[in-house]
Amino acid sequence: MSQWIPWLSHFEVKVAEIDHQHRELFRMFNELCDATWDGKGKDSIKASIKFLAQYVVNHFATEEKFMTHHKYPRLPEHKKAHDDFTAEVTDFIQEHEDKDISSELVVSVIIKLGDWTRDHIRGMDQELGKFLNTVALLN
């Protein structure tokens, strides 16, 4: 598999479950890029986008579970970022449900998803990781 959107160690938040899910998101992005590059069927690509979107929702639930359990003070704004992104992806999927999806459109979506994910991990998730690691040291 190609590394269109590479996982780099500076993305690690030092929380095993979250880091594992982040790596899986990057793997799935790369798999979708490969499918697009290889000219896989549009139905296959649509299914991959839906699967990726569902995985993101499940991942957000994991992060939010950690935030709630450890009383993370920035939970409301972090959850809002998750909710806003989920709504955006859901709107995109619904808008393109019955339309053909071009390779160019898929690539632009992957870039947008990749950029958002990298920025979110480098910002909000890094802060969350520091908080969770501090809480773990105190216990």
N, C-alpha and C positions, 0 to 999 in steps of 0.2 A: 504494500500500500504506500502511496506517495504521502509526503508530508507537506501538503498544501498550507496547512495551518499547524506549525510545529508546536509540540508541548515543550516548554522550557522550564528548567528548575525554579526560576524566579516566580513562576505561577503558584508554587506550592504554598499552602496556608498552614501546613504542619498539623492538619487534622486528617487522619488517615481516610475516613469515609468520604469526606468532602474532596480531598485530593484524588481519590480513586474515581469519583464521579466526574470531576473536571477532566481527568485524563480520558475517560470514556467519551465525554462530549467532544473532545478534540479528535479522538479516533473516528467518531461518527461523522463529524464535519469532513474529515479527510476521505472517508468512505463515500460520502455523498459527492464530493469533488471528483473522485475517481469514476463514479458511476456516470456523472455528467460528461466527463472527459472521454470516457469510453463509449458514449452514445447509447447508454442503456435506455430502455423504454421509458416513456413519459410516465406511465402508470407506476413503474418501479421507483422512479424519482419522486413522484408525489407520495408514495407510500413511505419512502425514506424520510421525507420532510415531516410527515405526520408523526412517524415514530420518534424522530429527533425532537419534535415539539413536545410530545408526551414525556419523553425522557427529561427534558428541561423542567417541566412541571413537577415531576417526581423529585428531581434534584433540588428544586426550590423548596419543596416540602421538607426535605432532609435538613437543609440549612435552617429553615424556619423552626424546625423541631429543636435544633441545637440552641437557637436564639431564645426560644421560649423557655426551654428547660433551664438555661443559665442566666435568664433575665437580662439579656443583652439590651443595653440602653438605647441602641440605635435601631431596634427592631422595626418600629413603624416606618422609617424612611427606607430601610433595606427591603422590607416587604413591599412597599409601594413601588420600588424599582422593579422587583420581581413581577408584581401585578401588571404594571405598565407594559413590560416586555412581553408577558404572556398574552395580554390583550392585543398587542401589535402583531404577534405571530399568529394568533387565532384569526384575527381580521384578514391577514394575508391568505391563510389557508382557505377561509370561507370565500374570499373574493376570487380565488383561482380554482375553486373546487371543480367547476365544470368547464374550465378553459384549458387549452393546451398551454403547457409550460415550456418555454424555450430554454435552451441551454444558457443563453445570456441572462435570462431572468433568474435562473437557479444560481448561477455564479454570483450575481449581484446580491441575492439573498444570503448566500453563504458568506460573502464578504461582510455584509451587514451583521449577520449573526456572529461571525468570528470576531469582528471589531468590538461588538457589544460585549461578548463574552470575555475577551481579553481585558477590555477596560474595566469591566465589572470585577473580574478576579483581581486585577492589579489595584483596584481601589477598595470598594466595599468589602470584598471577600478577604483581602489582606488584613483589613481592620478587624473583621470578625475573627479571623484566625489568631491574631495577636490577643484579642480579648479571651478567646476560648483557651488558648495556651496559658495565659496568665491565670485564669480561673482554675485550670487543671493543676498548676503549680501550687496554688493556695490550698487545694484539697488534699 
